[in-house]
Structure formats: C-alpha cells, structure tokens
Amino acid sequence: MAYQWVDCDRQFISQRYDRIAGLIPIFDWLFFLPPGLRRMAVERLDLRAGDGVLEVGCGTGRNFPHLHHAVGASGQVFGVDLSAGMLAKARELRHRERWTNIELTECDAVNYAAPGPLDGVLFSLSYNTMPHHLAVLAQAWKQLRPGGRLVLMDSRVPPQFGGALFLPFGRWLMKHTLLGNPYIRPWEDLARLPGEFEIWEFLLGAYYICRVTKPEANVDPTQVPLEAFEGPEFAAA
C-alpha cells in the first residue's frame, strides 16, 4: 500500500506543540531515544568557548545544558521555535539555570536571522516536523560561517530487521504526537550541501546524527544552491 504524508499548516503545528510542551521528556522515553544522544549531537558541532550556535526548533530547551557548556559564558546560544508554549518552558529553564547568554525567538525558522555568522547550527528531532524543511535548511546554511558545522539528529524507520513493517504504526504515532514526516530523508538533504558530510547511526540505525562542515573557501556564504535539493517530496494532498 502506498502512503502519502499530508503536512499540517504552521498554526496547527504550533498549537499541537503548545499542548504537548509539558510532555516532551515523556516522548524521549516513548520513542526510545538512546541515552546521551543529545549530548553526542552537540559534541559533533565541535564548538569552542566564545562560539555562537543556533538551535532550529529548540523546543523546551532539552539541548541547552549541552550547548551552554560547549560555548561557555562567553559564547552565545540562539534558539528559535514556532511554539509559544515550548518557548515558555525554555524560558523557565533559562531563568532557573541563570543562563544570560541564551536568546530565544518565537518565529518561523525560515524567517529567522542571527545577529552574525554562526559557528554551528543544530536540528534536533525538529527537521522532519517542518513542512518547508528545505527552505529552513537553506536559511540556516547561509548563516553558517565557512568552516562551521551543521548537525542534524533525528530518528527514522530502521533500515533492517523488518523496519518497514513498523512504518504504518510510526506514521500513525507521529500524526497523533509530534507531527514528524516519516517519509523524508534528511540525511540526503544534508549530503547534497557543499562540504564534508558524515553520518553516525545508533540503535540499529533507528537514530542517527549527520554533520556537514561548510567549506572554508570558494563558497559564497550568503548563497545556498536550493536547486541541489532534488528528489521526491511528499506534498500536501
């Protein structure tokens, strides 16, 4: 049987995440998120003290402890999210931990612009929830300085051990929880970007971290070849 994923509009997505903002730690357990995976994703950014990093779809700030530790008090962490409810939880965390170098913005990530070039960009369990993920990726990529790293951590249907049999249930589960499109292939999107591409797999391939390092020279950092993103897309019906 062939399936088609019907994307929800931005308002619906924002409202869904507003409602589940307090349940995000439960979803880590529900989806069998490997212990330490968030930390490992941040480590792949290779951040240093004083760096600037953006998390696209930062949610409640589950990655902020790792990001703040990586850039230190002299660095800057930027978080952008569409959901006011998720950001309210992130602000509570920021206030509780007294982090003064975390800046949060409520907006569509495709419209977000950091104050200056970024040393790192992180997508953590957020990329496949964005119907316009390619445009968001392009916007993030053009803000990354030459030599900077873009890291994406997410889940997928396991490529082996009968993973395809899980797809109908996974599709149902995502539709009723996090709205993540199980059909897109984010690692292929990153592999098409200019620069060195790497991928690491976890839990028999059900989770992965991939990274692209932006070339140091001969690439205009303000331009992104959107035409490089070719292949089937699952359009709204």
Number of C-alpha atoms within 10 A of each C-alpha: 3 3 10 12 17 14 20 15 11 15 10 12 18 18 14 17 21 19 12 15 19 13 11 16 11 11 13 12 11 9 12 13 17 13 10 8 17 21 15 13 25 26 14 19 23 14 21 14 14 15 19 25 29 27 26 26 26 26 27 26 22 16 17 23 16 17 28 20 14 24 20 17 16 12 19 22 26 21 27 24 23 23 26 19 21 24 24 18 18 22 17 13 17 20 11 9 10 10 16 12 17 20 15 20 17 17 14 17 23 18 11 18 14 17 9 10 17 25 23 28 27 27 23 24 19 21 23 23 18 22 21 14 18 18 17 18 23 18 19 26 24 19 23 25 20 20 16 23 27 27 25 26 25 21 22 19 18 18 11 10 8 10 14 13 11 11 17 12 11 18 18 12 14 14 17 11 12 18 23 23 22 19 17 17 14 19 19 14 16 24 18 17 21 15 18 14 19 15 15 12 13 14 12 12 15 19 20 19 23 22 24 25 21 24 18 12 9 7 13 11 17 12 12 18 11 13 7 12 16 10 9 9 11 15 10 11 7
